[in-house]
Amino acid sequence: MTKREEATAVLEELRTCMPRDFLSRLDELHKGTGFLLGMLAVSDGVVYAGDIAREMDVSTARIAVLLNKMEKNGFLRREPSPEDARKTVVKLTEQGRDCIRRTKEQALDRTELLLERVGPEDVWEFIRLSKKIKAAMEEAKDCE
């Protein structure tokens, strides 16, 4: 088998064997609503809207849309900053805290199931190999 043929075979196998559902749910925790809830959770539930935009590396207009959606769903509330009326403080509501707890519990439940079905040794080996593959791909990207 040539290198090109082997690369083609590897790509096909990766496409068919990746645990997309599990990984995409984890990935969602680091984007949009999940990211913002996590950011609020680690900051005692209070941050400035501008800080969110900087942290997520998106425009304040996009953050405003996300905040509107989350406020409508009852996860947070916005109020003017007591120190600077030009700034908006974003605070986590109890419903938002509950959402964070449920999401974390669901992720832990799914991970426990993964460990039961696959075995901890194989899961840790997958993680080790994934890190190695990620590093190799990042190194290859740097060479482009």
BELPEWO-V889317 format. One line per field, one symbol per residue. ss: DSSP state (~ for helix, > for strand, _ for the rest). phi: phi as a letter, one per 20 degrees, with the letter a starting at -180 (. if undefined). psi: psi as a letter, one per 20 degrees, with the letter a starting at -180 (. if undefined). Layout:
ss: ???
phi: ???
psi: ???
This chain:
ss: __~~~~~~~~~~~~~~~__~~~~~~~~~___~~~~~~~~~~~___>>>~~~~~~~~___~~~~~~~~~~~~~___>>>>>_______>>>>>_~~~~~~~~~~~~~~~~~~~~~~~~~_~~~~~~~~~~~~~~~~~~~~~~~~_
phi: .fgfffffffgffffedffggffffffffdclgffffffffedlmcbegfffgffelcfffffgfffgffffenebcdbfffebffddedcfeffffffffffffffffffffgfffdoffffffgfgfffffgffffffffef
psi: prgggggggggggghhipmggghhgghhijqcggggggghgikkjprqghhggghilrqhghhggghgghghijhrqqqqphhoiiqpppqprhhgggggggggggggghhggghghhphghghgggghgggggghhhghhhi.
